[in-house]
Amino acid sequence: MGMNLISKSGASFDLSGGWWWFYRTLAEKCGWKPKGTGKPDHLGKMDKWTGGYDSCDGQTVHDDDARALGAAPEKALADPGGQRRT
């Protein structure tokens, strides 16, 4: 499943499912620790939400989590061999 990323300003970027998986894996290898997503607005109070990043259901990512996720490519480029990663 692809992912449609939309900023608060309305700018959007679409990724295929494979690229979304790659990006998230890269981010985790660069130190990103997922905090979980916010429940989509269309779900009711009784609907359960796991906080996952694997679906395109209108969930939200909190600002600090989005910034950390967005920093992953720069970290990977700065350390392409992974010498400074844990």
Order of alpha helices (4+ residues) and beta strands (2+ residues): beta-beta-alpha-alpha-alpha
